[in-house]
Amino acid sequence: MKFGTRYVRLSCSLALLLTLSLFTTPLLAADISRYFPETGHTVAGKFLQYWQANGGLATYGYPITDAQAEVDPETGKTFTMQWFERNRMELHSENAGTKYEVLLGLLGKDLNRSRLATDPVFQKATKLNDASLPQDQQWYFNETGHNLRGGFLKYWQENGGVERLGIPISEELKETDPETGKTFTVQWFERARFEYHPENQKPYDILLGLLGKQIKNGPTSNKAPAATGNGGNSYSIEQAISDNAQLATLAFDGLGFLTGNTGTDSFLPPGKVADFFGFQYLRDVTQAGKGHSTDFVTNAANNVLYTLNDTQKAKLIALAKTQTSLVNDFAYKRFPLMVAFRRQLTGNIPTGSSGLSKSAVIQYSSDLYELDAKISIQRAELYAGIIKSLSSQQTAYLDNMLKGGFASWPALADQVDKKSLSHDEDVLVMSYASDILSWYGGNVEADTYFCPERQGDYFGGFYIKDAPAIGNAGYTIDESITGDKGQEFIDTLDSTQKPVITSIVNTQKPALTGIVSTRRAIATELRKALAGGTIDEASVITLSRSYGALDGEISYYYATAFAQVGKTLTATQKQKLMGIRDLDNYPCPDNKAYLYSDMINMPIVANTDFLFS
């Protein structure tokens, strides 16, 4: 049966500025309210009425926030919202007195914006005609080009249909639930994710995914344990994507961008390429902050190389010679984005353009990350082969390294003949060796982990952190620098500029949460090689393109917000920001740039007009 009703999201005829005073209006008055001790939050007024009348706990789960004013990432407008484990309720006062006064967030779309553009399973599909099913049990939605059949269709019909769940935006597929780590048959809808749980008795064999919890709090299950580094700082993926960590990161990047140049923007630690092997986690969880010492990679790599035999080391060298051009190509292809972002800041945009094109930035970043996928696959296959070939004596050596930590690693001399390697090849061999240690001792969650500043790395933040460490043996990067200088940056802004920066935290949240899920899926696929399986290369490439699209989206938010603030800075503010930067002894001339951490002449960048609308 063909479903012909077109769903159109109701929009405001008048933009309303919601303030905290709304929480005391009759719309959310406490005359009807319910406190949930399970999560410590209260649902009241229209939200409670809607929750009770439309499925309650089974459909929406428990509240995970109180009602508050937030920006809707779909429309850019501000509404009173409340988050639940499975969705987000929005109060639309412009629809008062109608059944559309409370609407549900489009969380399915929010979590899959890049996949909607790049993932084949989210593209329009052919209408299916399953002879084993009656026609009224298999529907096709022309609006999105997707099929809905069997148990999922029955659940959709019985639990609110378009109004509460939206229409399907994908076909059925197998996915790993980031909340539980288990794999289920799922299907995505505008407002929900259906999950088939054959282990449950009906009617609980079909459940809704915890999308609200996934976006608002990040995934919480099957995670690598948080560890404590220097000063008692706790490291976990939840900490990395937390609001506080992300605000510090984007503020720190804002400082880097508004006080730097294209050369400082280009600085990127080489370990940020193909970083699915747990080394960042190993660095961050190492006690006493030694993971951020300039000696950490050197000592880790030389000790791993010490225990490898000549055949194993030769394989690393051969891969380095193969990958040098690929890795450098990745770095050079970053420059068009950096140049375009600075054009947005200076106003040097194409005639007739309104500024950066979000879709063009996302597409370019997606293309770029396909190269990262190819690099990652090659590394995973080689690492797996070497790890599986380790003798008991070699594994014992690595086990002792992991158990004893940095303090137990002897400072060894070079373990490969560097005269036979170019500088770039040498850097790669050392990166490979340290990756082998972390991948051998890690797990999927360690591989998924990233530092808070890993995304949107085109704005010079890494230069501020790492410039004093270049060529400085034994130097340890201060772990508090991002938070401290980020806060100083925020404190320098006025009341108009500050919200432009702080609002990014919520705007980027769906993309950031999507990155966690995507990284986990890539890490899971790459680890198949360690288990003796075969990596699905097409899947890794598709996932990496999605990762790139999400990173491009975040980078677009950063670039446009930083440019907006930069154009309004006073001379006094600019002077103060340069003082906060405090890098007078580490200049980067305008005609210079960085190929990762090595200074080079500024490359010639082709016309970047295509990145503007």
N, C-alpha and C positions, 0 to 999 in steps of 0.2 A: 504494500500500500504506500502510495506516495504521500509524503507529508507536505502540505502546501502552505501552511501558515508561516509568514515571515516574521521573525522576532526582531523588533527594533528596540534598543535600549532607550528608555525615556530620558530626555535631557532637559536641563533647566531652560526656561524662557527668560529667566533673570538670574544672573550670577549673584549668589548670596555669600556674604562674608560671615562665616560662623565663628563666634568667639566662645570663650568658656561660659559666658552668661547663658548660653543655650541649655546648659546642663541643669539650670534651675527653672526652665520654662515648663509649662504643663505638658509639652511633648515628651519629656523624660522625667516628669515629676515622680516623686517617690511614693505616690499614693498606691501604686502597685509595684512591688519589687520583690526580688528573690535573691537571697545571698547563697552563693555556692561555696561551702567550706572546702570542697575538693580542690578549688583553684584560688579561693580567696577573693572572688570578684562578685559584683552585684549586677543583675540585669533588671531594668526597670522600664516602666511606661510602654511606649510603642514597641520597643525591642522585645520586651518580655511577652507582650501580646502576640507578636509575630512568631516568636520562638515556640510558644505554647500551641498556637493554632496551626503550625506548619511542620510538625514532625519532632519538635523538641530535641531531646538528647540524642536520639538515634540519627537524626538528620544533621544537627549542627554541633553536637558535642557540648562540652562545658565552655563557659566564657573564659578567655585567657587574658583579657584586658577589661578595664572599665570603659564606659563611653567617653570619647574624646574627639576633638576636632583634628581631622587628617586630610591630606591631599589625596584625591583619587588619581592613581597613576594612569587610568584610562582616559580621563577627561581633563586633568590638571586643576579641577575645581575642589574646593574645600567643603566637606560635609562632616556632620557628627557621625562617628562610626564606632562600632564595637566589634572586636574580634572574638571568634569562637574557634574551637579546634578544627572545624571543617569548613568554615566560611567567615565572611565579614558582612555585617549588616550596616547599611547606610541609611540615614534619615534624610529624606528629600522633602523639605518643608514646602517646596513649590507644588508638590502633589498632595498636599494635606486634604484629608477627607476622601481620598481614593485608596484603592488597594495597592497603589504604587507608592504610598508614603514611605514605606520601608522597602528598599531594594537590596539584593544580595550582590556582593562584589564579584567581578568576573575573574575569579582566582585561577580558573583553568587557563584562560588566555594570558593572565599576568605571568604565570609560571612557564609559559611555552611560547612567548613572543618570537624568539629566534627560531624555534622549531617550526612554527607556522610558516616561516619563510623558506626554511632549508631542509627540514626532515621529510623524507618521502611519505612516511606514514601519516603526516599531517596535511599532505597535498590532496587535491580532489581525487577521489577514487571512482572506479567503475561501479555502476550499480550491480549488486549481486542478485542472483536469482537461484536460491538454494531450493532444490526440488523437495528436500526433506522437511522444509518448513512451509506452513501455510502463508499465503501472501500477506495476511494481516499481522504476521509475526516477523516481517522483514521490511523495514521502512528505509527510504532513501531521502536525504535532505538536500535538495537542490541548492539551498543557501550556502552550504559549506562543502557539498559534494562528498558526504560520508554516509555509510550504512549503519543502521542500528537494528539489532536482531535479538531474538531469543530472550534469555533471562534479563539481559541489560535493557532491552526494550520494555519488557514487562515492569521492571523496577522503575524505569523512567516514567511510564504511564501512571503508575500507582503512587508516585512520590513527587508530584508537582510539575512534571514535564518542563516545558519551555520556561515558565515563570520562575520556578525555583532552581532548575538545573541547567537551563540553556540548551542549545542544540549541540550535537557532537562536532568536535573539531579534529578528531582523529578516527582512524579505524581501530579495531581491537589490536592489541600488541602485548608482548611480554615486557614487563618492567620490574626493576627492583625497587621496592618501596623504601625511600630514604629513612622512614621512621622505624621500620622493623628489620630492614636488610633482607627481607624475603622477596621472592619473585612470584608475581601473580599475572594473570591475564587482566588487562585493564583497558579502559577506554576513556578518553578525555572529552569533557564537555566545557562549555564556556564558563560554567560556575562550579564544576566538580570533576572528580576522577572516580569512576566506578572501578571496583576491585572484585574479582571473583575469588571467593574463598571456599574451595571444595571441602576443606576440613570442617566447615561449619554446617550445622543443620539449617534448613530453610526456616524462616526467611532471612537468616543471617549469613547466607552464603554470598550475598552481594552487599558490600559495604562501601561507604564513601571514604575517600582518602582524607587524611588530616591536613588539608591544604592550608587552613588558617594557621595551624600550629607550625607547619613547615615554613611558611613565609615569615611569620612574626617572630618565632623563636629559633628557627633553624632546626635541622634534624638532631635527634637526641639519642638514638639507639645505635648500637654496634659501633661505637666510636672508640678510637684509640684513647687510652686514659690520658687525662690532662696531667702534665708534669710541671714541675716548678723549676724555673731558671733563676738567674741572678736577681736578688732582691725579692724573691718570693713570687715573681710574676707567673701566672698560670697560663699555659698554652693549650689550646684546643681549637677545633674548627668553630665551635660555638663562640669562643672568645674572639676569634678572628673576624667573624661577621657580626659581632654585637654592635649595637648602636654607638657605644662609647669608642670602641676601637675604630670603627669606620669614620666617625666624625673626626677623630684625631688624625687618621690617615688622609682624608680628603682635605682637611685644613693644612696639613703638612705639605701635601702636593700643591695646594694653592699658594703657599709660601714659595715653594720651589719654582712654580711657573711664573709668578708675578715678580720675582727677583732674579730670574735666570734668563737663559737664551736657548736657542735650538740646540746648541752644543751640550748644555747641561741636561736638557730634556732627554738627549739621546743616550745618556749613561744608563746602562742596564747590566746588573751582575749576570754573567753567563749562565749561572745556575737557574735562571728564570725561564730558560728555554727547555721544553720537554721535561718539565719538572713533576713527573708522576712516579718517582721512585723513592719518596720518603725522606730525601736528604734534608729538606727544610725542617721537617719534624725532628730529625736527629739533631740538627743544629740547635733548635729552640728548646728541646727538652734536656740538653746537656747541662749538668749542674754548674754553678758558679759563673754562668754567662759565657763560658769558653767557646760555645758554638759560634759566637760572633767575633772571635779572635781571627786575625788574618792568618794565623798558623793552623787553624782548624782543618781547612781543606787539605793543606799541604801534608800535615801529619796523618790525617785519615787516609789520603790517597797513597802516600809512600808506604804505610804499614800494610795496606791491602796489596799493593804491588809487590811488597817484600815476600808475601806468602804465596803469590801466584807463580806458576812455573812459566818457562819461556814461551811455551805454546799459547798459554792463556794470555800472556802479555802481548804477544804478537797479534792476537785477534783484536785487542783493544787499539793497538797502533794502526792496524789496517782499517778499522772502522773510523778512527780519527782522520785518516787521510781521505776516506770517502766522504765524511760528513762536514769537513771544514767549509767547503763551498756552500753547502746547504745551510749551515748554521749562520755563516756570514750573510748569505742572501736574505735570511729572515731578518737580520739586523738592518740591512740596507732598505728593506721594504717597509720598515717602520717609519722612515723619514717623511714620506708624503703626509702621513697623519700628523706628525709633529709640526711640519711646515704649515699645514692647513689650520691647525689649532692656533698657531701664533698669528696667522693672518686674521683669524677671528678676533684675536685680542687687539691687534693694531688697527683693525678696520680696513685692511688691505684686501678686500673681498672683490669678486668679479662684479663688473657693472651690472646693475639690475638684480643682484642677488640679495636675498634677505639674510644670508648667513649660512653656516654649516648645514648640510643636508644630513639629517639623522639616518635616513635609509642608506645613503651612500657611504657614510662612515661605518655603519654596521656591515654592509656588504663587503667593503674593503677589508675590514678586520676579519670577517669570516673567511675570505680567501686567504689571508695571511696565515690563519691558524691551520689551514690544510697542510701547509708546509711543516708546522709544528707536529702534526700527526705523523707525517712520514718519518721525521727525525725520531719521534718517540717509539714508533713500531720497530725501526731498525735497532734502536738501543735495547728495547725489551727482548727482542729475539736473541741478541748477542749476550746480554746479561744472563738470561735464563740458561743459555748453553754453558756459560762459564760456571754459574752457580751449581748446575747439575753435575758438572765435571769435577767439583771440588773433592779432594780427599778428606778423610777423617781428620788428618792433621791440619789441613787448611781450615776446615770448618771450626775446629777447636780454637784456632788462632783468632778467627773472626768473632767467635763467641766470647772470648776473653776481652777483645776490644770493646764489644758492646757492653759487657758486664763492668769492665773497669772504667770505661769512659775516657775522656780526653786526657785526664791527668796520668793515665796509665800508658799512653801511647808514646813510645820513644821517638825522639826527633831524628829520623833517619835521613841519610844522604839520598840523593836522587836514585830511584830504582829502575829508571829506563835511560837509554842513551839519548840525551836531549839534543846532541849534535846532529842526530839523524832526523830530527823533527823540526818543523817550523814552530814559531811561537804559538800560533793558533792550534796546531796539532797537539802541542804539549799541554795547553790548557784543556783541551778535550780529553786527553788521556787521564789527566788528573781528575776531571769531573766524572769520567766513567768509573774510575776506581772507587771514588767516594760514594757514587751511586750504588755500586755493587754492595758495599757494606750496609747501607741503609735499606736497600731492597731485600737483601738476605735476612736482615733482622726485623723487618717491618711487617705491615699488613695493609689491607686496602685503605683503612682509615688513616694510617700514617701517610700513605701515598696521596690521599685526597687532601690532606691538610695543606694550608698555605698561610703565609704571613699576611696580616691585614692589608699591606700595601701592594700585594701581588697583582691586583687588577688595576686597569687604567694607568699603566706605568709609563706615561708619555710626558710627564710634567716636572721632572727634575727632583723629585723627592729623594730618589736613590743617590743622586749626586751629593745632596746636602749631608746625607748619612755617611757615604762611603769615601768622599773625596779625601778627607784627612787620613784614611787608611791606606790609600794607594801607595805601594812601595814601602810601607811602614811595618816591618816585621814585628809581630807581637802586639800590634795595636788591637784593642778591643772596642768595638762600636758600642756606645752607650745605648742601652735598651730603652731608656726613657726619653730619648731625643725626639721621637715622633710625637709623643703625647705632650711633652713640654713646649716644644716650638709650635705645634699645632694649636695649643691653647693660647699661646702668645699671639699667634696670627688672628685667631677669632677675637681676642680682646682688643686688637687694634682696629677692627672694623666698627663702623657706626651701626645704628639701629636699623638702617635700611639695607646695608650691605650684608649684615650678619645672617638674616634669614635666607638669603640667596644661597649661602654655603650650607647652612644647617639643614635646609629642606632636602638636600640631595640624599641624606640618610634614608628617608622614607621612599623617595622617588626611585632609588636604585635597588631597593630591597628585593623586589621580585627577581630582577636580573641576577643579583648576588646569590640569592638562594638557588636559582637555577644553575649557577656556576658550580655550587657545591654538589648538586645532584649529577651534573654533567661530568665533573671531575671524578666523582665516585664511579660512574659508569665506565669512563675511560680506564681508570685504574683497575677496575674489576676485569675488563677485557684484556688488558696488558698482562695481568697476572696469570692468565690462562697458559701463557708460555712456560711459566715456572711449574705449573702442574702437569706439564706434558701435553697440553692441548695446543690448539692452533688459534692464533689471534685472528679475529674477524676484522681484516684491514678496512673493509668498506664501512663497517660500523664505527671504527675508531675515527676514520676520516669524517664521517657524518657528524659524530659527536663533537669532534674538534671544531668543525665549522660552526656548530651551535655555540660552543664555548667562545669562539672568536666573535660571533655575533653579539653575545651577551657582554663580552668585554668591550666591544665597540660601542654598545649602548651606554655602558657606564662611562666610557671615555668621552662620549658626546655630552653627557650630563656635566662632567667635570669641565670640559673645554668651554661650553657655553656659559656656565655659571662663573668660572674664573674670569672669562672675558668681560662679562657684565660687571663684575666687581672691579676688575682692573681699570676699566674706563672711568670709574668714579672715584678712584683713590686721589686723595689730596697729596701735595708735595710732602707734608709732614708725615702722613701715613707711609708713603713710599720710603722715606728716610728711616722711619722706625722699622719697617719690614727688612730693610737691608741690614740693620743692626741685629735683628733677630736671626737672619741668615748667617751672619758672622763667618764669611768665607773669603775675606779679603786676601788671605794668603794662598788661596786655591782658585785662581782665576781661570776662566775658559774663554779665550778670545773668540770673537764672533766668526772668524774664519776657520775655527776648529770644531771638531765634534768627537764623539766617542763611538768606536766599534766595541760594544760592550764596555769594558773598563780600560781600553787602550785608546789614547788620543790619536786622531787621524785628521787629515784635512777635511773640511766640510764638503761632503759629496754634492754633486750637482743633482738637484731634484727636479724632475720633469714637472710640467704644469699641473697644479693641483686643483684647478677650477672644477674638476669633476666631483670634488668632495663638497661642493656648495650647491644650494638649491637655486 
